[in-house]
Amino acid sequence: MRIADNWQDYKILDTSCGEKLESWGGTLLVRPDPQIIWQTEKDRSLWDKAAAVYHRSQKGGGEWEYRKKLPESWQITNGRLKFIIRPTGFKHTGLFPEQAVNWQLLSDTISRSQRQPKVLNLFAYTGGATLACAAAGAAVTHVDASKGMVQWARENAAASSLSDRPIRWIVDDCEKFVAREIRRQNFYDIVIMDPPSYGRGPGGEVWKLEDCIYSLLKLCAGVMSEKPVMFLLNSYTTGLSPSVMAYMLSEIMIKRFGGSVTADEIGLKVESTSLALPCGSTAVWQSDR
């Protein structure tokens, strides 16, 4: 497992009974996590300090129980990157801290490049990978279907003093955007893809990632330059193991471009046990040129 252990102001303090107790810049939040199936004893003197607890609803979704007054938003820092934290109605805070391991990999790869890579970040959310790539010197196209998420990403860029970097902010359906880029012959050296487990098509139809991920990967391979550098696929879908993701990337990328594929879980350390909580999977194709 690749563990994001370079955070100073984010920590998972404890986990038990389907919940994790997190410190976001000193603000304690309790959020559900389906991976946490163990039922270890909770230290109430610690857990009861939480400022807010997210409760799932049996009908879907859920809501926050605020036990202390919270600011509307606040910031946490990872290296030179600053992120605005804002609890949402779907348990999220606007950031997935475990992704810091992928940001570092992208940053290191771009820093070693002999040219300014063009990066396409699909399903780009609030822009963690976008900012890491831009800070390392890449030209980035940030694509997400949610106007609100793209605006949040722009706010993170401003907070990180990266608004002047070459970033294109695109609100669009990722699959349709890629198809248009291929027709326009606008190609990229690095593609990042972090699709949701479930979504809705143009006609409102529900789709599952497992049913369409292979065709989506094949499409995105077509937007890569003649000398591509990296394809990074991340998933929180339990049905997509690292090995399955690696198999697909190998079939699509190695046959066409050579190179190699690695895959693993990513995770975060739990302070109370020093064990690692799995938080998703990443498969990475890299060129050997």
C-alpha positions in Angstrom: 0.0 0.0 0.0 1.2 3.5 -0.8 0.5 5.7 2.2 0.0 9.5 2.1 2.1 10.3 5.2 3.4 13.8 4.4 0.4 15.7 5.9 1.0 18.1 8.8 -2.5 19.4 9.4 -4.6 16.4 8.4 -4.8 13.2 10.5 -7.0 10.2 11.0 -7.0 10.0 14.8 -9.0 6.8 15.2 -11.4 4.4 13.4 -14.2 2.0 14.6 -17.7 0.8 13.8 -17.9 2.2 10.3 -16.6 5.7 11.2 -13.3 7.6 11.2 -12.4 10.5 13.4 -10.4 13.0 11.5 -8.5 16.2 12.3 -8.8 18.8 9.5 -6.4 21.5 10.5 -7.4 21.0 14.1 -11.1 20.7 13.4 -12.4 17.2 14.4 -15.0 15.6 12.2 -16.5 12.1 12.3 -17.4 10.6 8.9 -18.6 7.2 7.8 -16.3 4.8 5.9 -17.6 1.4 4.7 -14.1 -0.1 4.9 -14.1 0.2 8.7 -15.8 -3.0 9.7 -13.9 -3.5 12.9 -15.5 -2.7 16.2 -12.7 -1.6 18.4 -13.4 0.4 21.6 -13.7 4.2 21.1 -11.9 6.5 23.4 -14.9 8.8 24.2 -12.7 11.5 25.7 -11.3 11.9 22.1 -14.3 11.1 19.9 -16.6 13.4 21.9 -14.4 16.3 20.9 -15.7 16.1 17.3 -17.2 19.4 16.1 -19.5 17.6 13.6 -20.7 14.1 12.9 -22.1 12.9 9.6 -25.0 10.5 9.9 -26.0 8.3 6.9 -29.7 8.0 6.1 -31.2 4.6 5.4 -33.0 6.3 2.4 -29.6 7.4 1.0 -27.5 10.5 1.6 -27.4 11.8 5.1 -26.8 15.0 7.1 -24.3 16.6 9.5 -24.9 17.0 13.2 -23.1 20.1 14.3 -22.0 19.9 17.9 -19.8 23.0 17.8 -20.0 26.1 15.6 -17.8 25.6 12.5 -16.6 28.3 10.1 -18.2 28.1 6.6 -14.8 27.1 5.3 -11.1 26.9 6.3 -7.8 25.9 4.8 -5.3 23.1 5.1 -1.9 22.9 3.5 0.1 20.2 1.7 3.6 21.5 0.8 2.9 24.7 -1.2 -0.7 23.7 -2.0 -3.6 25.1 0.0 -7.0 23.6 0.0 -10.3 25.1 1.1 -12.2 22.7 3.3 -16.0 23.0 3.4 -18.3 20.1 4.7 -20.9 19.2 2.0 -24.3 17.5 2.2 -22.8 14.3 0.9 -20.2 13.8 3.8 -17.3 15.1 1.7 -15.1 18.0 2.6 -13.8 18.9 -0.8 -10.6 16.9 -0.5 -9.3 13.3 -0.5 -6.1 13.5 1.5 -4.9 10.0 0.4 -4.5 11.4 -3.1 -1.4 13.2 -1.9 0.7 10.1 -2.8 -0.5 10.6 -6.5 0.1 14.3 -6.4 3.7 13.6 -5.4 4.2 11.0 -8.1 2.8 13.4 -10.7 5.0 16.3 -9.4 8.1 14.2 -9.5 7.4 13.0 -13.0 6.8 16.4 -14.4 9.8 17.9 -12.6 12.0 15.3 -14.4 10.5 16.0 -17.8 12.7 17.6 -20.5 9.7 19.6 -21.8 6.5 21.2 -20.4 4.0 18.3 -20.4 0.4 18.8 -21.3 -1.8 17.2 -18.6 -5.5 16.3 -19.0 -7.2 15.8 -15.6 -10.6 14.2 -16.0 -13.3 14.0 -13.3 -11.0 16.6 -11.7 -13.1 17.5 -8.7 -11.6 20.4 -6.6 -8.2 20.2 -8.3 -5.7 18.5 -6.1 -3.9 16.8 -9.0 -4.4 19.9 -11.2 -2.6 22.1 -8.7 0.2 19.6 -8.1 0.8 19.4 -11.8 0.7 23.1 -12.4 3.0 23.8 -9.5 5.5 21.4 -11.0 5.5 23.2 -14.3 2.9 21.5 -16.5 0.1 23.0 -18.6 -3.1 21.5 -17.3 -6.6 21.1 -18.7 -9.0 20.5 -15.8 -12.4 18.9 -16.7 -15.3 18.2 -14.5 -19.1 18.1 -15.2 -19.9 20.1 -12.0 -19.7 23.8 -12.3 -19.5 24.1 -8.6 -16.5 21.8 -8.3 -14.6 23.6 -11.0 -15.2 26.9 -9.2 -14.0 25.3 -6.0 -10.9 24.2 -7.8 -10.3 27.7 -9.1 -10.5 29.0 -5.5 -7.9 26.4 -4.4 -5.7 27.6 -7.2 -6.0 31.2 -6.0 -5.3 30.1 -2.4 -2.2 28.3 -3.6 -1.0 31.3 -5.7 -1.3 29.3 -8.9 -4.0 31.4 -10.7 -1.4 32.6 -13.2 -0.4 29.1 -14.3 -1.5 27.7 -17.6 -4.7 25.9 -16.5 -7.8 25.5 -18.7 -10.9 25.2 -16.5 -13.6 23.2 -18.4 -17.1 22.4 -17.2 -18.1 19.5 -19.5 -18.9 15.8 -19.7 -15.5 14.1 -19.6 -16.2 11.5 -22.2 -17.7 14.0 -24.7 -14.8 16.4 -24.1 -12.2 13.7 -24.8 -14.0 12.7 -28.0 -13.9 16.3 -29.2 -10.2 16.7 -28.3 -9.4 13.7 -30.4 -11.3 15.1 -33.4 -9.5 18.4 -32.8 -6.2 16.5 -32.6 -5.4 18.1 -29.3 -3.3 15.5 -27.5 -1.8 15.2 -24.0 1.3 13.7 -22.5 -0.3 12.8 -19.1 -3.8 11.7 -18.5 -5.3 11.5 -15.0 -8.7 9.9 -14.5 -10.6 9.6 -11.2 -14.2 8.6 -12.3 -17.0 8.1 -9.9 -18.4 4.7 -9.1 -21.9 5.7 -10.4 -23.1 8.4 -12.7 -25.9 9.4 -15.0 -25.8 9.6 -18.7 -27.2 12.4 -20.9 -30.7 10.9 -20.8 -30.6 10.4 -17.1 -29.8 6.7 -17.3 -27.7 5.3 -14.4 -24.3 3.8 -15.3 -21.9 1.8 -13.2 -18.1 2.4 -13.6 -17.4 -1.4 -14.0 -19.7 -1.5 -17.0 -18.0 1.3 -19.0 -14.4 1.7 -17.6 -12.7 -0.3 -20.3 -14.3 1.6 -23.2 -13.6 4.9 -21.4 -9.9 3.9 -21.0 -9.7 3.0 -24.7 -11.2 6.3 -25.6 -8.7 8.2 -23.4 -5.8 6.4 -24.8 -6.7 8.0 -28.1 -6.1 11.5 -26.7 -2.5 10.8 -25.7 0.5 12.3 -27.6 2.9 10.4 -29.8 5.4 10.3 -26.8 3.1 10.1 -23.8 4.5 10.1 -20.2 1.9 8.7 -17.9 -1.7 7.5 -17.5 -2.9 7.5 -13.9 -6.2 5.8 -13.1 -7.7 6.1 -9.7 -10.8 4.4 -8.3 -12.9 4.1 -5.2 -15.0 1.4 -6.7 -14.8 -1.8 -4.6 -15.3 -4.0 -7.7 -12.2 -2.6 -9.3 -9.1 -4.1 -7.6 -5.6 -2.8 -8.3 -4.9 -5.9 -10.3 -8.0 -5.5 -12.5 -7.1 -1.9 -13.2 -3.5 -2.8 -14.0 -4.7 -5.5 -16.4 -6.9 -3.0 -18.4 -4.1 -0.4 -18.5 -1.6 -3.0 -19.6 -3.9 -4.2 -22.4 -4.6 -0.7 -23.7 -1.4 1.2 -23.0 1.5 -1.3 -23.2 0.4 -2.7 -26.5 0.3 0.7 -28.0 3.1 2.6 -26.3 5.3 0.1 -24.5 6.2 1.1 -20.9 5.1 -0.5 -17.7 2.1 -0.6 -15.3 2.1 -0.6 -11.5 -0.9 -0.8 -9.2 -1.6 -0.7 -5.5 -4.0 0.4 -2.8 -3.5 3.9 -1.4 -4.2 4.8 2.2 -3.7 6.9 5.3 -2.2 6.1 8.6 -4.4 5.8 11.7 -2.8 7.7 14.6 -4.3 5.5 17.3 -2.9 2.2 15.9 -0.2 3.2 13.4 -2.0 0.9 11.0 -3.1 2.0 7.5 -6.7 2.5 6.4 -7.2 1.6 2.7 -8.7 4.5 0.8 -9.0 3.4 -2.8 -6.7 2.0 -5.6 -4.5 3.5 -8.2 -3.0 2.0 -11.4 -0.3 3.9 -13.3 1.1 3.4 -16.7 4.5 5.0 -17.3 6.6 5.4 -20.5 10.1 3.8 -20.5 11.4 6.2 -23.1 
